[in-house]
């Protein structure tokens, strides 16, 4: 494990983020505080994930100087439309149909609250799906229930394995945590 000068808090319930942080060698504890995921309607989609990550980090201001707090948010953007987490199977189906046969952006924003305040950055990856068949979409939704994933899919799950033809950018950004950027933010705090 990489030893840090301060305790690290990962403010996320995402099992994928937990896994990636462990595999990157970081010891952390999980603490999540309720946060609305609202953003200004006029905000360009490319700024939303970073904005939301910092908004989440601001809920931990009482830890400043006592711990490092890492927050993240991932969005999927088709043209200029943000696809959030689907509420149900019908919404998941609609999202996957929008992604079918097209390239979209996955943007993950991260924010680290450290002794010197907030540092927020984001990373963008481009994902291209082949044309997905209705039966493939239905099978995936029934099997994986992707209601906790922006854009209604996980790259590491069945639909990602069989449906994604090309990615440009970090695989880990698409999974929900650009580990290379997290490492750069945490590097000054490594003992």
mmCIF file of the C-alpha atoms, coordinates in Angstrom:
data_MODEL
# 
_entry.id   MODEL 
# 
loop_
_atom_site.group_PDB 
_atom_site.id 
_atom_site.type_symbol 
_atom_site.label_atom_id 
_atom_site.label_alt_id 
_atom_site.label_comp_id 
_atom_site.label_asym_id 
_atom_site.label_entity_id 
_atom_site.label_seq_id 
_atom_site.pdbx_PDB_ins_code 
_atom_site.Cartn_x 
_atom_site.Cartn_y 
_atom_site.Cartn_z 
_atom_site.occupancy 
_atom_site.B_iso_or_equiv 
_atom_site.pdbx_formal_charge 
_atom_site.auth_seq_id 
_atom_site.auth_comp_id 
_atom_site.auth_asym_id 
_atom_site.auth_atom_id 
_atom_site.pdbx_PDB_model_num 
ATOM 1   C CA . UNK A 1 1   ? 0.000   0.000  0.000   1.00 0.00 ? 1   UNK A CA 1 
ATOM 2   C CA . UNK A 1 2   ? 1.093   3.538  -0.714  1.00 0.00 ? 2   UNK A CA 1 
ATOM 3   C CA . UNK A 1 3   ? 1.415   5.315  2.622   1.00 0.00 ? 3   UNK A CA 1 
ATOM 4   C CA . UNK A 1 4   ? -0.058  8.820  2.709   1.00 0.00 ? 4   UNK A CA 1 
ATOM 5   C CA . UNK A 1 5   ? 0.716   11.661 5.113   1.00 0.00 ? 5   UNK A CA 1 
ATOM 6   C CA . UNK A 1 6   ? -2.984  11.972 5.982   1.00 0.00 ? 6   UNK A CA 1 
ATOM 7   C CA . UNK A 1 7   ? -5.834  9.419  6.130   1.00 0.00 ? 7   UNK A CA 1 
ATOM 8   C CA . UNK A 1 8   ? -7.681  9.065  2.819   1.00 0.00 ? 8   UNK A CA 1 
ATOM 9   C CA . UNK A 1 9   ? -11.460 9.111  2.567   1.00 0.00 ? 9   UNK A CA 1 
ATOM 10  C CA . UNK A 1 10  ? -13.098 7.906  -0.632  1.00 0.00 ? 10  UNK A CA 1 
ATOM 11  C CA . UNK A 1 11  ? -16.488 9.590  -0.776  1.00 0.00 ? 11  UNK A CA 1 
ATOM 12  C CA . UNK A 1 12  ? -18.143 7.053  -3.068  1.00 0.00 ? 12  UNK A CA 1 
ATOM 13  C CA . UNK A 1 13  ? -20.331 3.973  -2.744  1.00 0.00 ? 13  UNK A CA 1 
ATOM 14  C CA . UNK A 1 14  ? -19.163 2.698  -6.141  1.00 0.00 ? 14  UNK A CA 1 
ATOM 15  C CA . UNK A 1 15  ? -17.708 -0.824 -5.911  1.00 0.00 ? 15  UNK A CA 1 
ATOM 16  C CA . UNK A 1 16  ? -15.769 -0.060 -9.103  1.00 0.00 ? 16  UNK A CA 1 
ATOM 17  C CA . UNK A 1 17  ? -14.077 2.972  -7.537  1.00 0.00 ? 17  UNK A CA 1 
ATOM 18  C CA . UNK A 1 18  ? -13.280 0.960  -4.396  1.00 0.00 ? 18  UNK A CA 1 
ATOM 19  C CA . UNK A 1 19  ? -11.701 -1.765 -6.530  1.00 0.00 ? 19  UNK A CA 1 
ATOM 20  C CA . UNK A 1 20  ? -9.640  0.677  -8.602  1.00 0.00 ? 20  UNK A CA 1 
ATOM 21  C CA . UNK A 1 21  ? -8.320  2.530  -5.545  1.00 0.00 ? 21  UNK A CA 1 
ATOM 22  C CA . UNK A 1 22  ? -7.306  -0.757 -3.891  1.00 0.00 ? 22  UNK A CA 1 
ATOM 23  C CA . UNK A 1 23  ? -5.617  -1.968 -7.071  1.00 0.00 ? 23  UNK A CA 1 
ATOM 24  C CA . UNK A 1 24  ? -3.760  1.367  -7.311  1.00 0.00 ? 24  UNK A CA 1 
ATOM 25  C CA . UNK A 1 25  ? -2.328  0.696  -3.852  1.00 0.00 ? 25  UNK A CA 1 
ATOM 26  C CA . UNK A 1 26  ? -4.249  3.193  -1.738  1.00 0.00 ? 26  UNK A CA 1 
ATOM 27  C CA . UNK A 1 27  ? -5.583  2.503  1.722   1.00 0.00 ? 27  UNK A CA 1 
ATOM 28  C CA . UNK A 1 28  ? -8.786  4.413  2.404   1.00 0.00 ? 28  UNK A CA 1 
ATOM 29  C CA . UNK A 1 29  ? -12.037 4.395  4.257   1.00 0.00 ? 29  UNK A CA 1 
ATOM 30  C CA . UNK A 1 30  ? -15.408 5.100  2.682   1.00 0.00 ? 30  UNK A CA 1 
ATOM 31  C CA . UNK A 1 31  ? -17.618 7.946  3.862   1.00 0.00 ? 31  UNK A CA 1 
ATOM 32  C CA . UNK A 1 32  ? -20.496 9.213  1.752   1.00 0.00 ? 32  UNK A CA 1 
ATOM 33  C CA . UNK A 1 33  ? -22.581 12.268 2.541   1.00 0.00 ? 33  UNK A CA 1 
ATOM 34  C CA . UNK A 1 34  ? -25.899 13.006 0.852   1.00 0.00 ? 34  UNK A CA 1 
ATOM 35  C CA . UNK A 1 35  ? -25.399 15.525 -1.920  1.00 0.00 ? 35  UNK A CA 1 
ATOM 36  C CA . UNK A 1 36  ? -27.769 16.756 -4.583  1.00 0.00 ? 36  UNK A CA 1 
ATOM 37  C CA . UNK A 1 37  ? -26.440 16.340 -8.097  1.00 0.00 ? 37  UNK A CA 1 
ATOM 38  C CA . UNK A 1 38  ? -27.826 19.581 -9.443  1.00 0.00 ? 38  UNK A CA 1 
ATOM 39  C CA . UNK A 1 39  ? -25.849 21.878 -11.719 1.00 0.00 ? 39  UNK A CA 1 
ATOM 40  C CA . UNK A 1 40  ? -26.613 25.118 -13.563 1.00 0.00 ? 40  UNK A CA 1 
ATOM 41  C CA . UNK A 1 41  ? -28.710 24.457 -16.679 1.00 0.00 ? 41  UNK A CA 1 
ATOM 42  C CA . UNK A 1 42  ? -26.420 26.703 -18.723 1.00 0.00 ? 42  UNK A CA 1 
ATOM 43  C CA . UNK A 1 43  ? -23.249 24.828 -17.723 1.00 0.00 ? 43  UNK A CA 1 
ATOM 44  C CA . UNK A 1 44  ? -21.491 23.162 -20.674 1.00 0.00 ? 44  UNK A CA 1 
ATOM 45  C CA . UNK A 1 45  ? -21.629 19.347 -20.334 1.00 0.00 ? 45  UNK A CA 1 
ATOM 46  C CA . UNK A 1 46  ? -17.811 19.185 -20.366 1.00 0.00 ? 46  UNK A CA 1 
ATOM 47  C CA . UNK A 1 47  ? -17.744 21.006 -16.994 1.00 0.00 ? 47  UNK A CA 1 
ATOM 48  C CA . UNK A 1 48  ? -20.531 19.138 -15.194 1.00 0.00 ? 48  UNK A CA 1 
ATOM 49  C CA . UNK A 1 49  ? -18.616 16.091 -13.848 1.00 0.00 ? 49  UNK A CA 1 
ATOM 50  C CA . UNK A 1 50  ? -15.847 18.218 -12.355 1.00 0.00 ? 50  UNK A CA 1 
ATOM 51  C CA . UNK A 1 51  ? -18.408 20.627 -10.879 1.00 0.00 ? 51  UNK A CA 1 
ATOM 52  C CA . UNK A 1 52  ? -20.356 17.769 -9.260  1.00 0.00 ? 52  UNK A CA 1 
ATOM 53  C CA . UNK A 1 53  ? -17.189 16.144 -7.892  1.00 0.00 ? 53  UNK A CA 1 
ATOM 54  C CA . UNK A 1 54  ? -16.233 19.414 -6.200  1.00 0.00 ? 54  UNK A CA 1 
ATOM 55  C CA . UNK A 1 55  ? -19.784 19.901 -4.927  1.00 0.00 ? 55  UNK A CA 1 
ATOM 56  C CA . UNK A 1 56  ? -19.534 16.468 -3.270  1.00 0.00 ? 56  UNK A CA 1 
ATOM 57  C CA . UNK A 1 57  ? -16.139 17.358 -1.772  1.00 0.00 ? 57  UNK A CA 1 
ATOM 58  C CA . UNK A 1 58  ? -17.537 20.576 -0.309  1.00 0.00 ? 58  UNK A CA 1 
ATOM 59  C CA . UNK A 1 59  ? -19.741 18.435 1.966   1.00 0.00 ? 59  UNK A CA 1 
ATOM 60  C CA . UNK A 1 60  ? -16.525 17.344 3.725   1.00 0.00 ? 60  UNK A CA 1 
ATOM 61  C CA . UNK A 1 61  ? -15.110 20.798 4.512   1.00 0.00 ? 61  UNK A CA 1 
ATOM 62  C CA . UNK A 1 62  ? -14.935 19.858 8.196   1.00 0.00 ? 62  UNK A CA 1 
ATOM 63  C CA . UNK A 1 63  ? -12.154 17.334 7.325   1.00 0.00 ? 63  UNK A CA 1 
ATOM 64  C CA . UNK A 1 64  ? -9.844  19.962 5.812   1.00 0.00 ? 64  UNK A CA 1 
ATOM 65  C CA . UNK A 1 65  ? -6.371  19.513 7.247   1.00 0.00 ? 65  UNK A CA 1 
ATOM 66  C CA . UNK A 1 66  ? -7.297  16.256 9.034   1.00 0.00 ? 66  UNK A CA 1 
ATOM 67  C CA . UNK A 1 67  ? -7.772  13.957 6.027   1.00 0.00 ? 67  UNK A CA 1 
ATOM 68  C CA . UNK A 1 68  ? -7.655  13.819 2.262   1.00 0.00 ? 68  UNK A CA 1 
ATOM 69  C CA . UNK A 1 69  ? -11.118 13.437 0.725   1.00 0.00 ? 69  UNK A CA 1 
ATOM 70  C CA . UNK A 1 70  ? -11.519 12.138 -2.821  1.00 0.00 ? 70  UNK A CA 1 
ATOM 71  C CA . UNK A 1 71  ? -14.824 12.589 -4.666  1.00 0.00 ? 71  UNK A CA 1 
ATOM 72  C CA . UNK A 1 72  ? -15.766 11.666 -8.220  1.00 0.00 ? 72  UNK A CA 1 
ATOM 73  C CA . UNK A 1 73  ? -18.641 11.954 -10.659 1.00 0.00 ? 73  UNK A CA 1 
ATOM 74  C CA . UNK A 1 74  ? -19.079 10.376 -14.085 1.00 0.00 ? 74  UNK A CA 1 
ATOM 75  C CA . UNK A 1 75  ? -21.397 11.488 -16.847 1.00 0.00 ? 75  UNK A CA 1 
ATOM 76  C CA . UNK A 1 76  ? -22.132 10.195 -20.336 1.00 0.00 ? 76  UNK A CA 1 
ATOM 77  C CA . UNK A 1 77  ? -22.674 12.763 -23.092 1.00 0.00 ? 77  UNK A CA 1 
ATOM 78  C CA . UNK A 1 78  ? -24.266 12.103 -26.484 1.00 0.00 ? 78  UNK A CA 1 
ATOM 79  C CA . UNK A 1 79  ? -24.015 15.210 -28.663 1.00 0.00 ? 79  UNK A CA 1 
ATOM 80  C CA . UNK A 1 80  ? -24.864 17.757 -25.946 1.00 0.00 ? 80  UNK A CA 1 
ATOM 81  C CA . UNK A 1 81  ? -27.269 15.564 -23.957 1.00 0.00 ? 81  UNK A CA 1 
ATOM 82  C CA . UNK A 1 82  ? -26.192 14.216 -20.571 1.00 0.00 ? 82  UNK A CA 1 
ATOM 83  C CA . UNK A 1 83  ? -27.330 10.678 -19.826 1.00 0.00 ? 83  UNK A CA 1 
ATOM 84  C CA . UNK A 1 84  ? -27.504 10.199 -16.065 1.00 0.00 ? 84  UNK A CA 1 
ATOM 85  C CA . UNK A 1 85  ? -28.356 7.000  -14.191 1.00 0.00 ? 85  UNK A CA 1 
ATOM 86  C CA . UNK A 1 86  ? -31.536 5.396  -15.540 1.00 0.00 ? 86  UNK A CA 1 
ATOM 87  C CA . UNK A 1 87  ? -34.529 5.252  -13.217 1.00 0.00 ? 87  UNK A CA 1 
ATOM 88  C CA . UNK A 1 88  ? -35.888 1.995  -14.645 1.00 0.00 ? 88  UNK A CA 1 
ATOM 89  C CA . UNK A 1 89  ? -35.610 -0.556 -17.445 1.00 0.00 ? 89  UNK A CA 1 
ATOM 90  C CA . UNK A 1 90  ? -37.468 1.616  -19.951 1.00 0.00 ? 90  UNK A CA 1 
ATOM 91  C CA . UNK A 1 91  ? -35.085 4.531  -19.392 1.00 0.00 ? 91  UNK A CA 1 
ATOM 92  C CA . UNK A 1 92  ? -32.050 2.212  -19.555 1.00 0.00 ? 92  UNK A CA 1 
ATOM 93  C CA . UNK A 1 93  ? -33.331 0.788  -22.860 1.00 0.00 ? 93  UNK A CA 1 
ATOM 94  C CA . UNK A 1 94  ? -33.831 4.296  -24.257 1.00 0.00 ? 94  UNK A CA 1 
ATOM 95  C CA . UNK A 1 95  ? -30.298 5.323  -23.259 1.00 0.00 ? 95  UNK A CA 1 
ATOM 96  C CA . UNK A 1 96  ? -28.680 2.242  -24.771 1.00 0.00 ? 96  UNK A CA 1 
ATOM 97  C CA . UNK A 1 97  ? -30.601 2.805  -28.008 1.00 0.00 ? 97  UNK A CA 1 
ATOM 98  C CA . UNK A 1 98  ? -29.212 6.365  -28.093 1.00 0.00 ? 98  UNK A CA 1 
ATOM 99  C CA . UNK A 1 99  ? -25.667 5.014  -27.666 1.00 0.00 ? 99  UNK A CA 1 
ATOM 100 C CA . UNK A 1 100 ? -26.116 2.224  -30.237 1.00 0.00 ? 100 UNK A CA 1 
ATOM 101 C CA . UNK A 1 101 ? -24.037 2.704  -33.383 1.00 0.00 ? 101 UNK A CA 1 
ATOM 102 C CA . UNK A 1 102 ? -22.567 5.983  -32.145 1.00 0.00 ? 102 UNK A CA 1 
ATOM 103 C CA . UNK A 1 103 ? -19.617 7.533  -30.380 1.00 0.00 ? 103 UNK A CA 1 
ATOM 104 C CA . UNK A 1 104 ? -20.200 9.305  -27.084 1.00 0.00 ? 104 UNK A CA 1 
ATOM 105 C CA . UNK A 1 105 ? -18.102 10.932 -24.381 1.00 0.00 ? 105 UNK A CA 1 
ATOM 106 C CA . UNK A 1 106 ? -17.587 9.642  -20.870 1.00 0.00 ? 106 UNK A CA 1 
ATOM 107 C CA . UNK A 1 107 ? -16.377 12.393 -18.575 1.00 0.00 ? 107 UNK A CA 1 
ATOM 108 C CA . UNK A 1 108 ? -15.222 11.657 -15.045 1.00 0.00 ? 108 UNK A CA 1 
ATOM 109 C CA . UNK A 1 109 ? -14.487 14.545 -12.737 1.00 0.00 ? 109 UNK A CA 1 
ATOM 110 C CA . UNK A 1 110 ? -12.517 14.119 -9.537  1.00 0.00 ? 110 UNK A CA 1 
ATOM 111 C CA . UNK A 1 111 ? -11.939 16.484 -6.651  1.00 0.00 ? 111 UNK A CA 1 
ATOM 112 C CA . UNK A 1 112 ? -9.436  16.140 -3.841  1.00 0.00 ? 112 UNK A CA 1 
ATOM 113 C CA . UNK A 1 113 ? -9.954  18.105 -0.661  1.00 0.00 ? 113 UNK A CA 1 
ATOM 114 C CA . UNK A 1 114 ? -6.552  18.505 0.966   1.00 0.00 ? 114 UNK A CA 1 
ATOM 115 C CA . UNK A 1 115 ? -4.954  20.894 3.461   1.00 0.00 ? 115 UNK A CA 1 
ATOM 116 C CA . UNK A 1 116 ? -4.662  23.551 0.738   1.00 0.00 ? 116 UNK A CA 1 
ATOM 117 C CA . UNK A 1 117 ? -8.280  23.335 -0.398  1.00 0.00 ? 117 UNK A CA 1 
ATOM 118 C CA . UNK A 1 118 ? -9.973  21.783 -3.395  1.00 0.00 ? 118 UNK A CA 1 
ATOM 119 C CA . UNK A 1 119 ? -8.257  20.505 -6.525  1.00 0.00 ? 119 UNK A CA 1 
ATOM 120 C CA . UNK A 1 120 ? -10.659 19.423 -9.257  1.00 0.00 ? 120 UNK A CA 1 
ATOM 121 C CA . UNK A 1 121 ? -9.846  17.941 -12.660 1.00 0.00 ? 121 UNK A CA 1 
ATOM 122 C CA . UNK A 1 122 ? -11.648 15.827 -15.213 1.00 0.00 ? 122 UNK A CA 1 
ATOM 123 C CA . UNK A 1 123 ? -10.792 13.357 -17.933 1.00 0.00 ? 123 UNK A CA 1 
ATOM 124 C CA . UNK A 1 124 ? -12.634 12.557 -21.153 1.00 0.00 ? 124 UNK A CA 1 
ATOM 125 C CA . UNK A 1 125 ? -12.803 9.289  -23.060 1.00 0.00 ? 125 UNK A CA 1 
ATOM 126 C CA . UNK A 1 126 ? -14.650 8.558  -26.303 1.00 0.00 ? 126 UNK A CA 1 
ATOM 127 C CA . UNK A 1 127 ? -16.560 5.285  -26.612 1.00 0.00 ? 127 UNK A CA 1 
ATOM 128 C CA . UNK A 1 128 ? -18.004 3.814  -29.805 1.00 0.00 ? 128 UNK A CA 1 
ATOM 129 C CA . UNK A 1 129 ? -20.734 1.174  -29.689 1.00 0.00 ? 129 UNK A CA 1 
ATOM 130 C CA . UNK A 1 130 ? -21.605 -0.968 -32.687 1.00 0.00 ? 130 UNK A CA 1 
ATOM 131 C CA . UNK A 1 131 ? -25.295 -1.220 -33.556 1.00 0.00 ? 131 UNK A CA 1 
ATOM 132 C CA . UNK A 1 132 ? -26.894 -3.016 -30.632 1.00 0.00 ? 132 UNK A CA 1 
ATOM 133 C CA . UNK A 1 133 ? -29.800 -5.383 -31.210 1.00 0.00 ? 133 UNK A CA 1 
ATOM 134 C CA . UNK A 1 134 ? -32.940 -5.007 -29.102 1.00 0.00 ? 134 UNK A CA 1 
ATOM 135 C CA . UNK A 1 135 ? -32.537 -8.525 -27.689 1.00 0.00 ? 135 UNK A CA 1 
ATOM 136 C CA . UNK A 1 136 ? -28.955 -7.710 -26.621 1.00 0.00 ? 136 UNK A CA 1 
ATOM 137 C CA . UNK A 1 137 ? -30.097 -4.565 -24.851 1.00 0.00 ? 137 UNK A CA 1 
ATOM 138 C CA . UNK A 1 138 ? -32.930 -6.424 -23.103 1.00 0.00 ? 138 UNK A CA 1 
ATOM 139 C CA . UNK A 1 139 ? -30.635 -9.284 -22.077 1.00 0.00 ? 139 UNK A CA 1 
ATOM 140 C CA . UNK A 1 140 ? -28.102 -6.855 -20.613 1.00 0.00 ? 140 UNK A CA 1 
ATOM 141 C CA . UNK A 1 141 ? -30.681 -4.846 -18.671 1.00 0.00 ? 141 UNK A CA 1 
ATOM 142 C CA . UNK A 1 142 ? -32.284 -7.992 -17.259 1.00 0.00 ? 142 UNK A CA 1 
ATOM 143 C CA . UNK A 1 143 ? -28.948 -9.599 -16.369 1.00 0.00 ? 143 UNK A CA 1 
ATOM 144 C CA . UNK A 1 144 ? -26.955 -6.611 -15.071 1.00 0.00 ? 144 UNK A CA 1 
ATOM 145 C CA . UNK A 1 145 ? -29.613 -4.098 -13.963 1.00 0.00 ? 145 UNK A CA 1 
ATOM 146 C CA . UNK A 1 146 ? -27.437 -1.051 -14.778 1.00 0.00 ? 146 UNK A CA 1 
ATOM 147 C CA . UNK A 1 147 ? -29.461 1.477  -12.792 1.00 0.00 ? 147 UNK A CA 1 
ATOM 148 C CA . UNK A 1 148 ? -26.445 2.751  -10.864 1.00 0.00 ? 148 UNK A CA 1 
ATOM 149 C CA . UNK A 1 149 ? -24.450 3.651  -13.984 1.00 0.00 ? 149 UNK A CA 1 
ATOM 150 C CA . UNK A 1 150 ? -24.406 6.836  -16.018 1.00 0.00 ? 150 UNK A CA 1 
ATOM 151 C CA . UNK A 1 151 ? -25.575 6.060  -19.542 1.00 0.00 ? 151 UNK A CA 1 
ATOM 152 C CA . UNK A 1 152 ? -27.008 2.719  -18.352 1.00 0.00 ? 152 UNK A CA 1 
ATOM 153 C CA . UNK A 1 153 ? -23.887 0.636  -18.934 1.00 0.00 ? 153 UNK A CA 1 
ATOM 154 C CA . UNK A 1 154 ? -20.610 -0.488 -17.415 1.00 0.00 ? 154 UNK A CA 1 
ATOM 155 C CA . UNK A 1 155 ? -17.695 -0.955 -19.812 1.00 0.00 ? 155 UNK A CA 1 
ATOM 156 C CA . UNK A 1 156 ? -16.523 -3.962 -17.778 1.00 0.00 ? 156 UNK A CA 1 
ATOM 157 C CA . UNK A 1 157 ? -19.922 -5.670 -18.054 1.00 0.00 ? 157 UNK A CA 1 
ATOM 158 C CA . UNK A 1 158 ? -21.397 -7.842 -20.811 1.00 0.00 ? 158 UNK A CA 1 
ATOM 159 C CA . UNK A 1 159 ? -22.688 -5.026 -23.042 1.00 0.00 ? 159 UNK A CA 1 
ATOM 160 C CA . UNK A 1 160 ? -19.292 -3.337 -22.920 1.00 0.00 ? 160 UNK A CA 1 
ATOM 161 C CA . UNK A 1 161 ? -17.487 -6.555 -23.771 1.00 0.00 ? 161 UNK A CA 1 
ATOM 162 C CA . UNK A 1 162 ? -19.648 -7.422 -26.761 1.00 0.00 ? 162 UNK A CA 1 
ATOM 163 C CA . UNK A 1 163 ? -20.818 -3.999 -27.922 1.00 0.00 ? 163 UNK A CA 1 
ATOM 164 C CA . UNK A 1 164 ? -17.948 -1.530 -27.695 1.00 0.00 ? 164 UNK A CA 1 
ATOM 165 C CA . UNK A 1 165 ? -15.877 -1.385 -30.853 1.00 0.00 ? 165 UNK A CA 1 
ATOM 166 C CA . UNK A 1 166 ? -13.448 1.366  -29.920 1.00 0.00 ? 166 UNK A CA 1 
ATOM 167 C CA . UNK A 1 167 ? -12.350 3.545  -27.041 1.00 0.00 ? 167 UNK A CA 1 
ATOM 168 C CA . UNK A 1 168 ? -10.121 6.602  -27.123 1.00 0.00 ? 168 UNK A CA 1 
ATOM 169 C CA . UNK A 1 169 ? -8.826  7.603  -23.732 1.00 0.00 ? 169 UNK A CA 1 
ATOM 170 C CA . UNK A 1 170 ? -8.519  5.906  -20.371 1.00 0.00 ? 170 UNK A CA 1 
ATOM 171 C CA . UNK A 1 171 ? -10.464 2.713  -19.745 1.00 0.00 ? 171 UNK A CA 1 
ATOM 172 C CA . UNK A 1 172 ? -10.485 3.670  -16.060 1.00 0.00 ? 172 UNK A CA 1 
ATOM 173 C CA . UNK A 1 173 ? -12.120 7.020  -16.802 1.00 0.00 ? 173 UNK A CA 1 
ATOM 174 C CA . UNK A 1 174 ? -14.935 5.052  -18.431 1.00 0.00 ? 174 UNK A CA 1 
ATOM 175 C CA . UNK A 1 175 ? -15.124 2.776  -15.366 1.00 0.00 ? 175 UNK A CA 1 
ATOM 176 C CA . UNK A 1 176 ? -15.598 5.892  -13.247 1.00 0.00 ? 176 UNK A CA 1 
ATOM 177 C CA . UNK A 1 177 ? -12.170 6.847  -11.908 1.00 0.00 ? 177 UNK A CA 1 
ATOM 178 C CA . UNK A 1 178 ? -9.242  8.196  -13.962 1.00 0.00 ? 178 UNK A CA 1 
ATOM 179 C CA . UNK A 1 179 ? -6.624  6.546  -11.776 1.00 0.00 ? 179 UNK A CA 1 
ATOM 180 C CA . UNK A 1 180 ? -3.737  8.319  -13.531 1.00 0.00 ? 180 UNK A CA 1 
ATOM 181 C CA . UNK A 1 181 ? -5.221  11.695 -12.531 1.00 0.00 ? 181 UNK A CA 1 
ATOM 182 C CA . UNK A 1 182 ? -6.038  10.497 -8.995  1.00 0.00 ? 182 UNK A CA 1 
ATOM 183 C CA . UNK A 1 183 ? -2.413  9.417  -8.568  1.00 0.00 ? 183 UNK A CA 1 
ATOM 184 C CA . UNK A 1 184 ? -1.133  12.828 -9.673  1.00 0.00 ? 184 UNK A CA 1 
ATOM 185 C CA . UNK A 1 185 ? -3.404  14.564 -7.146  1.00 0.00 ? 185 UNK A CA 1 
ATOM 186 C CA . UNK A 1 186 ? -2.361  12.228 -4.317  1.00 0.00 ? 186 UNK A CA 1 
ATOM 187 C CA . UNK A 1 187 ? 1.356   12.037 -5.211  1.00 0.00 ? 187 UNK A CA 1 
ATOM 188 C CA . UNK A 1 188 ? 2.351   15.106 -3.127  1.00 0.00 ? 188 UNK A CA 1 
ATOM 189 C CA . UNK A 1 189 ? 0.878   13.386 -0.059  1.00 0.00 ? 189 UNK A CA 1 
ATOM 190 C CA . UNK A 1 190 ? 2.746   10.072 -0.444  1.00 0.00 ? 190 UNK A CA 1 
ATOM 191 C CA . UNK A 1 191 ? 5.227   9.540  2.435   1.00 0.00 ? 191 UNK A CA 1 
# 
